[in-house]
């Protein structure tokens, strides 16, 4: 069976950010399939992947992209599956260029856009898990436990480190 979530990115260097989505999904017991699918360098691979994603059994695509960040939008234009875009931080503009590219999709081509970098990758995974949890009670329980543990990890008072 195909993993329910595909994590796609434009290059190997994007894995430094996108691995946080994979790690979060793994912690929740959700299988994910990470792939390099560049909108610019491997457009035929992108078209084949996005056009066949639903038939392959994917339910959600998490797409990370830096710089021009066309990957999430192009994937969304080629499939009716939900696409969550993660702007990968760039050296030049710190990911703001990626954020603007992903968030400014024209009406009719939706991409759920998350925060820049690691936080966005983690939140994309949590959002994808929440969507899958709507029809998976066991995943819903694991997600609730994850959130509870996160809440309980927040100290009530600051530590005195003096």
Secondary structure, DSSP 8 states (H G I E B T S, - for coil): ---SEEEEESSGGGHHHHHHHHHHHHHTT--EEEEE--TTT-HHHHHHHHHHTTTTT--EEEEEE-TT--HHHHHHHH-SSEEEEEE---TTTTTHHHHHHHH---TTS--EE--SSHHHHHHHHHHHHHHHHTT-HHHHHHHHHHHHHHHHTS-SS-----
